Amino acid sequence: MEAETTNISKELLQRSINAEKLRYCYGCGTCTASCPVAKVIPNHFNPRSLLQKIFFDLSKTLTEDELWLCAWCYTCYERCPQELKTTEIFLLTRNLAVERGHFPRQPTALIKQILKSGRTLEVTPARDRKRAALGLKEIGETVSEEALEEIRTITEKSSSWRVRE
C-alpha cells in the first residue's frame, strides 16, 4: 500500500510541475524576492532554488530541511508571472517526503505553530496590511476553525506528528 501511495503522490507532484513554465522560472526570482522566509533566512531558503531541486533531484530534496521552511503564505504563487502553484508543489513534496519517512529534524515548534494557526509561520496583522496595500486579499492570522480542527484531528491520530513536550 505504501508504494502505491508514494507512486500516486509522485504522479500528482509531477503533474503539478509544469516543465514548460518552470523553464521560464529560472531567471525570474519573483518568488524569492517576495518570500518572507527567504528575507529572514536567505542562506537557508530560496523558493526558486527549491523548485529547481524538486524538479531535477526529487529524491535528494525529500531529505532536506529546506523543504519544511515554506510558510504557506501564498505570496510566491500570487506574484508568479508563470502562475506556478509553488505552495501546492511544496506541500505535495512534503507529503511525499513523509510517505517515505523523511521528517524535519526538529518538528515540535513547527507542529505547535501549525496547531495554533494552521500555518508554519505566524501571519501578523502587519503582513495583512502589506498585502492590502499591494491589492492582495488579507489571509488572516489563522486558517478557518474547521481547517484547524481537521489539523488537530490528524495530529491526534498520528503518532509521527504528536507534539512532545
C-alpha positions as CSV (number, residue, x, y, z in Angstrom):
1,M,0.0,0.0,0.0
2,E,2.8,2.4,0.9
3,A,4.5,2.0,-2.6
4,E,1.1,2.7,-4.2
5,T,0.6,5.8,-2.1
6,T,4.1,7.1,-2.9
7,N,3.5,6.5,-6.7
8,I,0.2,8.4,-6.5
9,S,1.9,11.3,-4.7
10,K,4.8,11.4,-7.0
11,E,2.5,11.4,-10.0
12,L,0.5,14.3,-8.5
13,L,3.6,16.2,-7.9
14,Q,4.9,15.6,-11.4
15,R,1.6,16.8,-12.9
16,S,1.8,20.0,-10.7
17,I,5.2,21.0,-12.0
18,N,4.6,22.3,-15.5
19,A,8.1,21.8,-17.1
20,E,7.4,24.5,-19.7
21,K,6.5,27.1,-17.1
22,L,9.4,26.0,-14.9
23,R,11.8,26.7,-17.8
24,Y,10.9,30.4,-17.7
25,C,11.0,30.4,-13.9
26,Y,14.8,30.1,-13.6
27,G,15.6,33.7,-14.5
28,C,12.7,35.4,-12.7
29,G,13.2,35.2,-8.9
30,T,9.9,37.0,-8.1
31,C,9.0,34.2,-5.7
32,T,12.3,34.5,-3.8
33,A,12.1,38.3,-3.8
34,S,8.6,38.2,-2.4
35,C,9.1,35.4,0.2
36,P,9.1,36.5,3.9
37,V,11.0,33.4,4.9
38,A,13.7,34.0,2.3
39,K,14.1,37.5,3.6
40,V,14.7,36.3,7.1
41,I,16.9,33.3,6.3
42,P,18.2,33.8,2.8
43,N,21.1,31.3,3.3
44,H,18.6,28.5,4.1
45,F,15.5,29.1,2.0
46,N,15.1,30.1,-1.6
47,P,11.8,29.1,-3.3
48,R,13.1,29.3,-6.9
49,S,16.1,27.1,-6.0
50,L,13.8,24.7,-4.1
51,L,11.6,24.4,-7.2
52,Q,14.6,23.5,-9.3
53,K,15.8,21.0,-6.8
54,I,12.4,19.3,-6.7
55,F,12.3,19.2,-10.5
56,F,15.9,17.9,-11.0
57,D,16.6,15.8,-7.9
58,L,13.4,14.9,-6.1
59,S,14.9,12.1,-4.1
60,K,17.6,14.2,-2.5
61,T,15.2,17.1,-1.9
62,L,12.9,14.9,0.1
63,T,15.6,14.6,2.8
64,E,16.5,18.3,3.0
65,D,15.3,20.6,5.8
66,E,14.7,23.4,3.3
67,L,11.6,21.7,2.1
68,W,9.9,22.4,5.5
69,L,10.6,26.1,5.6
70,C,7.9,27.4,3.3
71,A,5.3,29.4,5.4
72,W,2.4,28.7,3.0
73,C,1.7,32.5,2.8
74,Y,1.0,32.1,-1.0
75,T,2.9,35.3,-1.8
76,C,5.1,33.5,-4.3
77,Y,2.0,32.0,-6.0
78,E,0.2,35.3,-6.2
79,R,3.1,37.1,-7.7
80,C,4.4,34.4,-10.1
81,P,4.2,35.5,-13.7
82,Q,4.2,31.9,-14.8
83,E,1.4,31.0,-12.4
84,L,3.3,28.1,-10.9
85,K,1.4,26.7,-8.0
86,T,4.5,26.9,-5.8
87,T,2.9,26.4,-2.5
88,E,1.0,23.3,-3.6
89,I,4.2,21.9,-5.2
90,F,6.0,22.3,-1.8
91,L,3.0,20.7,0.0
92,L,2.9,17.7,-2.3
93,T,6.7,17.3,-2.0
94,R,6.3,17.4,1.8
95,N,3.6,14.8,1.6
96,L,5.8,12.6,-0.5
97,A,8.7,13.1,2.0
98,V,6.6,12.0,4.9
99,E,5.3,9.0,3.0
100,R,9.0,8.0,2.5
101,G,9.8,8.5,6.2
102,H,11.5,11.9,6.0
103,F,10.5,14.5,8.6
104,P,12.2,17.7,9.6
105,R,14.8,17.3,12.3
106,Q,13.0,19.4,14.9
107,P,9.3,19.4,14.1
108,T,7.9,20.3,17.6
109,A,7.9,24.1,17.2
110,L,6.7,23.7,13.7
111,I,3.8,21.5,14.7
112,K,2.9,23.8,17.6
113,Q,2.7,26.7,15.2
114,I,0.6,24.6,12.7
115,L,-1.8,23.6,15.6
116,K,-2.1,27.3,16.6
117,S,-2.6,28.9,13.2
118,G,-2.7,26.2,10.5
119,R,0.5,27.7,9.1
120,T,4.2,27.1,9.7
121,L,4.9,30.8,10.1
122,E,2.8,33.3,12.0
123,V,0.9,35.7,9.8
124,T,0.7,39.0,11.6
125,P,-1.8,41.9,11.1
126,A,1.2,43.8,9.7
127,R,1.5,41.2,6.9
128,D,-2.1,41.5,6.0
129,R,-1.8,45.4,5.9
130,K,1.1,44.9,3.5
131,R,-0.9,42.6,1.4
132,A,-3.9,45.0,1.3
133,A,-1.5,47.8,0.2
134,L,-0.5,45.6,-2.7
135,G,-4.1,45.0,-3.6
136,L,-4.0,41.4,-2.3
137,K,-6.7,39.9,-0.1
138,E,-6.0,39.5,3.6
139,I,-5.3,35.9,4.7
140,G,-5.7,36.4,8.4
141,E,-3.8,35.1,11.4
142,T,-5.2,31.6,11.2
143,V,-6.9,29.3,8.7
144,S,-10.5,28.6,9.3
145,E,-11.6,27.0,12.5
146,E,-12.8,23.9,10.5
147,A,-9.4,23.5,9.0
148,L,-7.7,23.9,12.4
149,E,-9.9,21.2,13.8
150,E,-9.0,18.9,10.9
151,I,-5.3,19.6,11.5
152,R,-5.8,18.8,15.2
153,T,-7.6,15.6,14.5
154,I,-4.9,14.4,12.1
155,T,-2.1,15.2,14.7
156,E,-4.0,13.5,17.5
157,K,-4.4,10.3,15.4
158,S,-0.8,10.3,14.1
159,S,1.9,9.1,16.3
160,S,4.5,10.5,14.0
161,W,3.2,14.1,14.4
162,R,2.4,14.1,18.1
163,V,3.9,17.0,19.9
164,R,6.2,16.0,22.6
165,E,6.9,18.5,25.5
